[in-house]
Amino acid sequence: MNQGWIKIYRSIMETSFYRDSQAVHLAIHLMLKANHKPKSFMFNHCLIYLQTGQCITGRHELSKQLGISASTIRRKLIVLQSVRFLDIKRTNKYSIITITKYEQYQTGGNDVDNEMDIKRTSNGHQTDTNNNDKNEKNDIGTKAKELLDYFFNEHLKKRKLKYLVHGAKDIQLLKTLLKDLTVDNIKDMINRFLDSTDPFISKAGYTIGVFYSQRNKLQENEINPYRELK
């Protein structure tokens, strides 16, 4: 039987994922499952040592516990990882989810709000927010340029043609994708897109604009980044 309690800061209402009820449900559930102190135990005949704020679980197990489909669990894990709410360590036998600032949440640290992609409203915190937003925008811009270079090189390799870059438009589309997906996720999608023989894509052209329009289909067919979580 589960016992004890956790702290939930009101600042969670200001996170970028708060309006996503399934992501919030998953976030709170993982905080409840996380160890409140270091613990060791046997798992699949291996001795596992978990730190405070960590747990071993799987998307199918989470699906049963939360009443949310496994594919949706996968997508919400990506969302929570993208805002640095959690991290996932994978091995060939198991995966460990870590709530990145669990100890701060539970020990009453005053810096919790700075760690969760929060939109500030108070004047006292506005300067820090502007700096954080600027750093995040610069980071996304760098990743978008990396992805544009990757698309260009893979297009030349797979399609045997030089891709005609559409400058700021292509960069903006890639930045939008980076709000919900990691660089590796998008690179996997790019590879599947450029290898695709779909009649629509073949006719419309292998451009980033068409790639962006096909993002939902490409995500559904994505190699599951959490396949280790069983």
C-alpha positions as CSV (number, residue, x, y, z in Angstrom):
1,M,0.0,0.0,0.0
2,N,1.3,3.5,-0.9
3,Q,1.9,5.7,2.0
4,G,3.4,9.2,2.6
5,W,3.0,12.4,0.7
6,I,4.9,14.8,-1.6
7,K,4.9,18.5,-2.1
8,I,3.5,20.0,-5.3
9,Y,4.4,23.7,-5.9
10,R,1.7,26.0,-7.2
11,S,4.2,27.1,-9.8
12,I,3.4,23.9,-11.8
13,M,0.3,25.9,-13.0
14,E,2.7,28.2,-14.8
15,T,4.7,25.5,-16.7
16,S,4.4,25.1,-20.4
17,F,2.8,21.7,-20.1
18,Y,0.1,22.6,-17.4
19,R,-2.7,22.8,-19.9
20,D,-1.9,19.3,-21.1
21,S,-3.9,17.3,-18.6
22,Q,-2.3,14.0,-19.5
23,A,1.2,15.4,-19.2
24,V,0.4,16.8,-15.7
25,H,-1.2,13.5,-14.7
26,L,1.9,11.7,-15.8
27,A,4.2,14.2,-14.1
28,I,2.5,14.0,-10.7
29,H,2.3,10.2,-10.9
30,L,6.0,9.9,-11.6
31,M,6.7,12.2,-8.6
32,L,4.6,9.9,-6.4
33,K,6.4,6.8,-7.7
34,A,9.9,8.3,-7.3
35,N,12.0,7.2,-4.3
36,H,12.1,9.7,-1.4
37,K,15.5,8.3,-0.4
38,P,18.2,6.1,-1.9
39,K,17.2,2.4,-2.2
40,S,18.6,-0.8,-3.6
41,F,16.7,-3.9,-4.7
42,M,16.8,-6.8,-7.1
43,F,15.2,-6.3,-10.5
44,N,15.4,-8.9,-13.3
45,H,18.1,-10.7,-11.3
46,C,20.2,-7.6,-11.1
47,L,21.0,-5.4,-8.1
48,I,19.6,-1.9,-8.8
49,Y,20.5,1.2,-6.8
50,L,18.2,4.1,-7.2
51,Q,18.9,7.6,-6.0
52,T,16.4,10.0,-4.5
53,G,13.9,11.1,-7.1
54,Q,14.4,8.0,-9.3
55,C,12.1,5.1,-10.3
56,I,12.0,2.1,-12.7
57,T,8.8,1.9,-14.7
58,G,7.6,1.3,-18.3
59,R,5.2,2.9,-20.6
60,H,2.9,-0.1,-20.7
61,E,2.9,-0.2,-16.9
62,L,2.2,3.5,-16.8
63,S,-0.6,3.0,-19.3
64,K,-2.3,0.5,-17.0
65,Q,-1.9,2.7,-14.0
66,L,-3.0,6.0,-15.6
67,G,-5.6,4.8,-18.1
68,I,-3.6,6.5,-20.9
69,S,-2.5,4.7,-24.1
70,A,1.1,3.6,-24.3
71,S,1.7,5.7,-27.4
72,T,0.4,8.8,-25.6
73,I,2.6,8.0,-22.6
74,R,5.6,7.9,-25.0
75,R,4.7,11.3,-26.4
76,K,4.1,12.9,-22.9
77,L,7.5,11.5,-21.7
78,I,9.1,13.4,-24.6
79,V,7.2,16.6,-23.6
80,L,8.3,16.3,-20.0
81,Q,11.9,15.5,-21.0
82,S,12.0,18.5,-23.4
83,V,11.3,20.9,-20.6
84,R,13.8,19.2,-18.3
85,F,11.2,18.0,-15.8
86,L,12.7,14.5,-16.0
87,D,15.5,12.5,-17.6
88,I,15.6,8.9,-18.7
89,K,18.6,6.6,-18.4
90,R,18.4,3.6,-20.7
91,T,20.3,0.3,-20.5
92,N,19.8,-2.9,-22.5
93,K,17.8,-4.3,-19.6
94,Y,15.9,-1.5,-18.0
95,S,15.4,2.3,-17.9
96,I,15.4,4.7,-14.9
97,I,13.3,7.8,-14.8
98,T,14.8,10.7,-12.8
99,I,12.7,13.7,-11.7
100,T,15.5,16.3,-12.3
101,K,14.8,18.6,-9.3
102,Y,13.0,16.2,-7.0
103,E,15.0,17.0,-3.9
104,Q,14.4,20.8,-4.5
105,Y,10.7,20.2,-4.9
106,Q,10.5,18.2,-1.7
107,T,12.9,20.1,0.6
108,G,11.4,23.5,-0.1
109,G,14.2,25.1,-2.2
110,N,13.4,28.6,-3.4
111,D,14.9,28.0,-6.8
112,V,12.4,25.4,-8.0
113,D,10.6,27.9,-10.3
114,N,13.8,28.5,-12.2
115,E,14.0,24.9,-13.4
116,M,10.7,24.2,-15.1
117,D,10.2,26.4,-18.2
118,I,8.0,28.9,-16.2
119,K,6.7,32.2,-17.5
120,R,7.4,34.7,-14.8
121,T,5.0,37.6,-13.9
122,S,6.7,39.3,-11.0
123,N,9.1,42.2,-11.6
124,G,11.6,40.7,-9.2
125,H,12.1,37.7,-11.4
126,Q,11.7,39.2,-14.8
127,T,15.4,39.8,-15.5
128,D,16.2,36.2,-14.8
129,T,13.4,35.1,-17.0
130,N,14.6,37.2,-19.9
131,N,18.1,35.8,-19.6
132,N,16.8,32.2,-19.5
133,D,14.4,32.8,-22.4
134,K,17.3,34.3,-24.4
135,N,19.6,31.4,-23.7
136,E,16.8,28.9,-24.6
137,K,16.1,30.7,-27.8
138,N,19.8,30.7,-28.7
139,D,20.0,27.0,-27.9
140,I,16.9,26.2,-30.1
141,G,18.4,28.3,-32.9
142,T,21.6,26.4,-32.8
143,K,19.8,23.1,-32.8
144,A,17.6,24.2,-35.7
145,K,20.7,25.1,-37.8
146,E,22.2,21.7,-36.9
147,L,19.1,20.0,-38.2
148,L,19.0,22.1,-41.4
149,D,22.6,21.1,-42.1
150,Y,21.7,17.5,-41.4
151,F,18.6,17.7,-43.7
152,F,20.8,19.3,-46.5
153,N,23.5,16.6,-46.2
154,E,21.0,13.7,-46.0
155,H,19.0,15.1,-48.9
156,L,22.2,15.1,-51.0
157,K,23.1,11.6,-49.9
158,K,19.7,10.0,-50.3
159,R,18.0,12.0,-53.1
160,K,21.2,12.7,-55.0
161,L,20.2,16.4,-55.2
162,K,21.3,19.6,-53.5
163,Y,18.4,20.9,-51.3
164,L,17.3,24.4,-52.0
165,V,17.2,26.0,-48.5
166,H,14.3,28.3,-47.8
167,G,16.2,30.3,-45.2
168,A,14.2,31.6,-42.3
169,K,11.1,29.6,-43.2
170,D,12.9,26.3,-42.8
171,I,14.6,27.4,-39.6
172,Q,11.3,28.5,-38.1
173,L,9.6,25.1,-38.9
174,L,12.5,23.2,-37.3
175,K,12.3,25.5,-34.2
176,T,8.6,24.6,-33.9
177,L,9.4,20.9,-34.0
178,L,12.1,21.4,-31.3
179,K,9.4,22.6,-28.8
180,D,8.1,19.0,-28.5
181,L,10.9,16.8,-29.9
182,T,14.6,16.1,-29.4
183,V,17.2,16.6,-32.1
184,D,17.6,12.8,-32.4
185,N,13.8,12.3,-32.8
186,I,13.8,14.8,-35.6
187,K,16.8,13.3,-37.3
188,D,15.1,9.9,-37.3
189,M,12.0,11.5,-38.8
190,I,14.1,13.2,-41.5
191,N,15.7,9.8,-42.4
192,R,12.3,8.2,-42.8
193,F,11.0,11.2,-44.7
194,L,13.8,11.2,-47.2
195,D,13.5,7.4,-47.7
196,S,9.8,7.6,-48.1
197,T,8.1,6.5,-51.4
198,D,4.8,7.9,-50.4
199,P,3.1,9.3,-53.6
200,F,2.1,12.5,-51.9
201,I,5.7,13.2,-50.8
202,S,7.1,12.2,-54.1
203,K,4.8,14.6,-55.9
204,A,5.0,17.5,-53.4
205,G,8.8,17.3,-53.1
206,Y,11.3,16.4,-50.4
207,T,11.4,19.8,-48.7
208,I,11.3,20.8,-45.1
209,G,7.9,22.4,-45.7
210,V,6.5,19.0,-46.8
211,F,8.4,17.3,-44.1
212,Y,6.8,19.5,-41.5
213,S,3.3,18.9,-43.0
214,Q,3.9,15.1,-42.5
215,R,5.2,15.4,-39.0
216,N,2.2,13.6,-37.3
217,K,2.5,10.6,-39.7
218,L,6.2,10.4,-39.2
219,Q,5.9,10.6,-35.4
220,E,3.3,7.8,-35.3
221,N,5.8,5.6,-37.3
222,E,8.7,6.7,-35.2
223,I,11.0,4.1,-33.7
224,N,10.0,4.2,-30.1
225,P,12.8,6.0,-28.1
226,Y,11.4,4.3,-25.0
227,R,11.4,0.8,-26.3
228,E,13.5,-0.2,-23.3
229,L,10.6,0.7,-21.0
230,K,8.5,-2.5,-20.9
